[in-house]
Amino acid sequence: MPEFSHDGLDTAGVARVRHLLTQLRSVPALAPRYAGIAEPSTLDDLAALPTMLKDDLQAALSHLQPRAAGATTWVFQSGGSTGAPQVGYAPTGLYMREVYEQWRPIGPQDVFVNGWSAGKMWGAHFLVNAYTDHVHCTAMNLGAMTRDEYDPWLAFFAARKVTAFGGTPSVLRLIFGHARDAGVKLPDLRAVLFLGEAWSDQLDEDLAAVAPNARRWGMFGSTETWVVATNTPDCPADTWHPLPSQLVCAADDEMLDFTTLDPHGLNPVLRYRTGDAGRFVTCPCGRPGRAFQVLGRRDGLIKFRGHLVNVDDLVRDVGTLPGVARAQLVVKEFDDRGSVLEVLVLPTGAADTGLADAVHRHLLGSAFGPSIVFQRNADALEVSVVPALIGNERTGKVPNLVVRRPR
Ligand SMILES: [Zn+2]
């Protein structure tokens, strides 16, 4: 039986779940799936509901076109690589009051730098600004840095006695790895906030050298669910405590799904699967309530430098370009310079000398997903025209994605 983070549904929870079901039944593409289901009243009823995947939620959003009552309706997007973007809606405040009530990595005395990249409708930077509005700290909107900007900004952080810094772990690794190599010390830094990717053990080593007083604080979520859970330095980095308004479910196949009980939630998230696997655990921090451990992704979606990439969509898209027989993605994880996406291209005939450049231009020019990463970090993308793709010698299968950790 699926397990839930909560012991049961209260009256408001039942009303919310029924409202979500009514909304989903009004979507023509989803109506047949939800027809004939009795009004849910308990977690057992919820366990019997079908789960939603990204395409279901996108179909629902495109039909429902949510609008916030008495507030601005913000639209953000993530993932999709060169395919259709996944959008998510949120009202003014981006649901951060509840996060603030549950999670206090920083306080009014802190000097906080927001290092999540801003723009292209990615939500993290703006969500964290909405959080800091509750904290009443001193906040600096840095956004993304290029490599040649690290030294002057690190000097600025030291001079301004920055006490807290947040970003995607890939970005944090680049910054703090550089600081470590350059001998920079940030003795005032005491909190490092992360969101968008799993924490990296390498970061612990960098921080020990650069900012020995700094401890990590995480938020877990997605553009569709918004922040689902948080953790503290006393929790393992992959273990999370759900917010009261987020009902987390671990199904028998260890896939997680999420239901937003917040009555102001704009996305109709009812047993929505993000692709993350996980299970319920007892967190050693001792905080009451159920915690869940995230075991990684198990579907065609991968996270590349904080951006969701649909592997199959991207391979299919490159495969339609003139001169391309088939493409394959190779993600190379370098401890010192972050992840690199190599796109292997098998040409249809004799390799045209311009083919690699044409594929490279196509990927950089696409409007969605990791193109923003490639525009800022040219070395995060490589395109190679090859005589053969990487296959499994035993089965002959050629996977769309190969992950490598070069030594
Ligand atoms: Zn904990």
Residues whose N, C-alpha, C, O or C-beta is under 5 A from the ligand:
A	BS01	ZN	D234 C235 C283 C285
